[in-house]
Amino acid sequence: MSVNNVTGTILLDVSKSVDSNKEELAILESYYSISEERVQLDELMLVHKNGKKLGTVKVHNISISWNNFNGGLKNESF
């Protein structure tokens, strides 16, 4: 029996807390803790704002980029 499916793209803007208050160190800290080499993401469960499970999607590719820093000291030498 064949399985029907569709493919698409879900773009997520994410954030994470960091210990560093300097931009360069904060971005390095983020890559060290969460990068494509360290993460295995096979499935993603989607939940409606009301809490009801909408369904699970299979993840085929992941790209992680940490490139903005909010807080602390930006572009300071360390």
N, C-alpha and C positions, 0 to 999 in steps of 0.2 A: 504494500500500500504506500503510495507516495504522500509526502507531506507538503502542503502548500505553505509558503511563507512569503513575507515581503521584507525588503531591507530598507534601511533609512539611516538617518543620523540624528542623534540627540546631543545638543551642545549644552554643557553645564558650566556655569561660572561658579567656582567654589572658593572657599577660604579655609584657612586653618590657623589656629593660635600658634605662636612661636615664642620662644624664650628671649631671643635677641631683640635689642632695641635699635640695632643698626641694619640698614637695608641689605647690604651685601651678605652679612652673616645670617640674616633672617631667610634670605632666598636660598643660601647654601644649606641651612638647617632643613628647609622644606624639601629640597631635592634629596638630601640624605635620608630623610624619614619616609618620603613618598615619591617614588620615581617609577618610570616604566619598568626598570629592571627589578624593582622590589614588589610590585603590585601584580597580583593575578586577579583579574576581574572577568568572570565567566558569564555571570548573569546579573541583571539589575532589576529589582522589583520596583514597580511604579505604584505609588499610592495617591489616591485623590485627596484633595485638601480636607475632605470630611472624614478621612481615615480609612475609607474602603479601598481594598486592594484592587488595582486596575488590571494587573497582569505582570508577567515577568518577560523580559526581553533578553535574548542571548547577545553577549558582547563579542564582537569579532575583532575589534581593534581599539586600542586605548592610547591616547597621547596626553601626557601630563606636562604642563608648563607653569612654572611659578615666576611671574614677571612683574608683579606690582606689590608694593609695600605700603601699608597704611599705619603710621605711628612711628614713634621713635625718631631716629636720626637718619635722614635720607642722604645717600651719596657722600657719606663722611669716610675719611680714611680710618682704617683700623689697624 
